[in-house]
């Protein structure tokens, strides 16, 4: 057994001990909290111990099995085989399931919120998703973090050999905890982004993935396992190395195109729900606002779709864009119910 496995086993044993102690009255709470907050691995093993305890409780929910009697029988068997063996003290009688599980639930709740606060959350499930206007910060089991933007979904798959995250759609900012034994990979569209100890942003939209590196270095390569070659990319480019301040775009066929230098502050502005646009087509700007707001919905006339704009806006306030457009004599905005139509003045007059 290697050192890492031994360490995990030791932590699991400690978690089981603390679970038993904290399910009954004791004066070791301060010692418990010191152990718990020492490492994310302690929280993870405690939650696994809680889950195991619940599952074992389902085997004998009415406590019909006399656990103490079985323990005494086992001890007697040990004495028969090896009379010099020491007999371990018996465990106290099981407390009623309802009382024990209530204590466990309290421990679990306090664990999550006392350790990192309500803003950070650690879940046993491995899929995270946000709806319109929502954003979530997730602390992963290895100490890495991801900040999930609106209308996004990721699936996390960690094991002893690798750390893989699959982005279905949306946008996320990753802060990677260094682990030389387990590569950290983000699978997005037809690309894989691999990083070690870095911070980078990934956005997946209409089969295209955009990568922006804020800190460190990532390696971007086409994910042929997703069928990139079958889509017509016979000669896939080699992996692309992207350093801080750089980016890359991967098209639906897996082809990688290095991007121009990025503005890290602008790329990550969405964390504060700020939208930064530089010569951005109006249709794209309206689509961005619609990602953050259910109402009103912004509809852009095709004649204005490619009109470039520059500006910084509050993502949750479409009125800021409407007020900005009102200063343009060539544009008119008309609201009908929960929809705002953005048109050229000539087109608006012709439709009347």
MARZANU-89941 format. One line per field, with one value per residue (C-alpha): residue in one letter; residue number from 1; x negated, y negated, z negated. Coordinates in steps of 0.5 Angstrom, whole numbers. Layout:
residues N
gumar <- [a,...]
pake <- [NUM,...]
c1 <- [X,...]
c2 <- [Y,...]
c3 <- [Z,...]
***
This chain:
residues 352
gumar <- [x,x,x,x,x,x,x,x,x,x,x,x,x,x,x,x,x,x,x,x,x,x,x,x,x,x,x,x,x,x,x,x,x,x,x,x,x,x,x,x,x,x,x,x,x,x,x,x,x,x,x,x,x,x,x,x,x,x,x,x,x,x,x,x,x,x,x,x,x,x,x,x,x,x,x,x,x,x,x,x,x,x,x,x,x,x,x,x,x,x,x,x,x,x,x,x,x,x,x,x,x,x,x,x,x,x,x,x,x,x,x,x,x,x,x,x,x,x,x,x,x,x,x,x,x,x,x,x,x,x,x,x,x,x,x,x,x,x,x,x,x,x,x,x,x,x,x,x,x,x,x,x,x,x,x,x,x,x,x,x,x,x,x,x,x,x,x,x,x,x,x,x,x,x,x,x,x,x,x,x,x,x,x,x,x,x,x,x,x,x,x,x,x,x,x,x,x,x,x,x,x,x,x,x,x,x,x,x,x,x,x,x,x,x,x,x,x,x,x,x,x,x,x,x,x,x,x,x,x,x,x,x,x,x,x,x,x,x,x,x,x,x,x,x,x,x,x,x,x,x,x,x,x,x,x,x,x,x,x,x,x,x,x,x,x,x,x,x,x,x,x,x,x,x,x,x,x,x,x,x,x,x,x,x,x,x,x,x,x,x,x,x,x,x,x,x,x,x,x,x,x,x,x,x,x,x,x,x,x,x,x,x,x,x,x,x,x,x,x,x,x,x,x,x,x,x,x,x,x,x,x,x,x,x,x,x,x,x,x,x,x,x,x,x,x,x,x,x,x,x,x,x]
pake <- [1,2,3,4,5,6,7,8,9,10,11,12,13,14,15,16,17,18,19,20,21,22,23,24,25,26,27,28,29,30,31,32,33,34,35,36,37,38,39,40,41,42,43,44,45,46,47,48,49,50,51,52,53,54,55,56,57,58,59,60,61,62,63,64,65,66,67,68,69,70,71,72,73,74,75,76,77,78,79,80,81,82,83,84,85,86,87,88,89,90,91,92,93,94,95,96,97,98,99,100,101,102,103,104,105,106,107,108,109,110,111,112,113,114,115,116,117,118,119,120,121,122,123,124,125,126,127,128,129,130,131,132,133,134,135,136,137,138,139,140,141,142,143,144,145,146,147,148,149,150,151,152,153,154,155,156,157,158,159,160,161,162,163,164,165,166,167,168,169,170,171,172,173,174,175,176,177,178,179,180,181,182,183,184,185,186,187,188,189,190,191,192,193,194,195,196,197,198,199,200,201,202,203,204,205,206,207,208,209,210,211,212,213,214,215,216,217,218,219,220,221,222,223,224,225,226,227,228,229,230,231,232,233,234,235,236,237,238,239,240,241,242,243,244,245,246,247,248,249,250,251,252,253,254,255,256,257,258,259,260,261,262,263,264,265,266,267,268,269,270,271,272,273,274,275,276,277,278,279,280,281,282,283,284,285,286,287,288,289,290,291,292,293,294,295,296,297,298,299,300,301,302,303,304,305,306,307,308,309,310,311,312,313,314,315,316,317,318,319,320,321,322,323,324,325,326,327,328,329,330,331,332,333,334,335,336,337,338,339,340,341,342,343,344,345,346,347,348,349,350,351,352]
c1 <- [0,-3,-4,2,7,4,6,13,14,12,16,22,21,21,27,31,28,30,37,38,36,40,46,46,45,38,33,28,32,26,21,26,27,19,19,24,22,15,16,22,20,22,29,30,28,33,39,37,37,44,46,44,47,54,53,51,57,62,60,63,67,71,65,67,60,56,50,47,48,45,39,39,39,33,29,30,28,22,20,21,16,11,12,7,10,13,20,22,28,35,38,44,51,53,57,64,63,67,63,57,58,61,54,50,55,53,45,46,49,45,39,40,42,37,31,32,38,45,42,37,41,38,43,43,46,41,46,46,51,54,60,61,58,55,47,44,37,35,29,27,25,18,17,18,24,29,33,39,43,50,53,47,47,41,39,34,30,24,21,14,10,14,18,23,29,34,37,43,45,43,37,33,27,22,17,13,9,2,2,-3,-1,6,7,13,17,23,26,30,33,28,22,18,15,10,7,3,3,6,12,16,23,27,33,37,42,45,40,34,29,26,20,17,11,11,5,0,0,5,4,10,11,16,21,21,25,31,31,27,24,31,33,28,21,16,10,11,6,1,3,2,-1,2,-1,2,5,6,12,15,21,23,28,33,28,23,18,14,13,9,13,10,7,13,15,15,20,24,25,26,31,37,35,38,43,40,40,35,35,30,32,38,44,50,53,48,49,56,55,51,56,61,57,57,64,71,74,74,72,68,69,64,67,62,60,57,54,47,47,40,41,36,38,38,45,49,51,57,59,61,64,57,56,63,61,54,57,62,56,55,60,60,63,70,72,79,82,88,89,83,80,75,74,68,69,66,70,71,74,78,82,83,86,91]
c2 <- [0,-7,-13,-16,-10,-10,-17,-16,-10,-14,-20,-15,-12,-18,-21,-14,-16,-23,-21,-16,-21,-27,-23,-23,-28,-29,-35,-34,-39,-44,-38,-36,-43,-43,-37,-38,-45,-42,-40,-39,-31,-31,-34,-29,-23,-25,-26,-19,-16,-19,-16,-9,-10,-12,-6,-1,-3,-1,6,6,0,3,5,12,15,15,12,13,20,21,17,22,28,26,24,31,34,30,32,40,39,35,34,29,24,18,17,10,6,7,1,-2,0,-4,-10,-10,-11,-18,-21,-19,-21,-28,-29,-27,-31,-37,-35,-35,-42,-45,-42,-45,-52,-53,-51,-55,-59,-59,-62,-56,-49,-42,-37,-29,-30,-31,-35,-43,-47,-54,-57,-64,-70,-65,-64,-59,-58,-51,-48,-42,-36,-37,-44,-47,-52,-53,-59,-57,-63,-64,-58,-53,-46,-42,-35,-33,-26,-25,-19,-17,-18,-24,-30,-31,-36,-36,-42,-41,-49,-56,-59,-57,-60,-55,-56,-49,-46,-43,-36,-33,-26,-27,-32,-37,-37,-41,-37,-43,-42,-38,-40,-38,-44,-41,-45,-45,-50,-56,-60,-60,-61,-57,-58,-53,-56,-53,-48,-53,-53,-59,-59,-65,-64,-69,-65,-60,-56,-51,-46,-46,-40,-37,-31,-26,-21,-26,-25,-31,-27,-24,-31,-33,-34,-30,-33,-36,-41,-39,-41,-49,-52,-58,-62,-68,-73,-69,-65,-60,-58,-51,-50,-45,-41,-41,-46,-50,-58,-62,-68,-75,-78,-78,-83,-79,-84,-84,-76,-75,-81,-77,-74,-81,-81,-86,-85,-88,-89,-92,-93,-87,-86,-89,-82,-79,-84,-83,-75,-76,-80,-75,-70,-74,-76,-72,-79,-83,-80,-84,-82,-86,-87,-84,-90,-92,-85,-87,-94,-94,-97,-99,-99,-96,-94,-91,-84,-84,-91,-91,-98,-101,-98,-101,-108,-107,-106,-112,-116,-114,-117,-111,-107,-106,-101,-99,-95,-91,-87,-83,-84,-90,-91,-94,-97,-102,-108,-107,-100,-102,-108,-103,-98,-103]
c3 <- [0,2,-2,1,-1,-8,-9,-6,-10,-17,-15,-14,-21,-24,-21,-23,-30,-30,-28,-33,-39,-36,-36,-43,-49,-50,-51,-45,-41,-40,-38,-33,-30,-30,-26,-21,-19,-18,-11,-6,-6,-13,-11,-5,-9,-15,-9,-7,-14,-15,-8,-10,-17,-14,-9,-15,-19,-13,-14,-21,-22,-28,-31,-32,-31,-38,-36,-43,-44,-37,-39,-46,-41,-37,-43,-46,-39,-39,-46,-44,-39,-42,-50,-50,-46,-49,-49,-46,-50,-47,-44,-48,-46,-39,-40,-37,-30,-30,-35,-32,-25,-28,-31,-25,-20,-25,-25,-17,-17,-22,-18,-11,-14,-19,-15,-9,-10,-6,0,1,2,2,5,6,13,18,23,22,26,26,29,32,28,23,21,17,13,12,8,11,7,9,7,14,15,20,21,25,29,31,36,35,33,31,29,25,25,20,18,16,22,26,25,31,32,37,39,43,44,41,38,32,29,26,20,20,14,16,16,20,19,22,29,29,35,38,43,47,54,58,54,48,43,39,33,27,22,26,27,33,36,41,45,49,54,60,61,60,54,52,47,44,39,33,29,31,37,40,46,51,56,60,57,62,58,58,66,68,74,76,77,82,79,82,80,73,71,65,58,57,51,48,43,38,42,48,51,56,60,62,67,68,72,66,70,65,67,62,60,59,52,47,42,36,32,38,39,31,30,31,24,21,27,31,38,42,50,55,62,60,65,62,63,59,54,53,53,47,43,45,41,35,35,36,37,41,47,52,60,65,72,77,80,74,72,74,71,66,60,54,47,40,37,31,33,29,32,39,38,38,45,47,44,48,55,54,55,62,67,71,66,63,58,57,51,52,46,44,50,52,60,62,69,74,74,81,80,75,79,85,80,78]
***
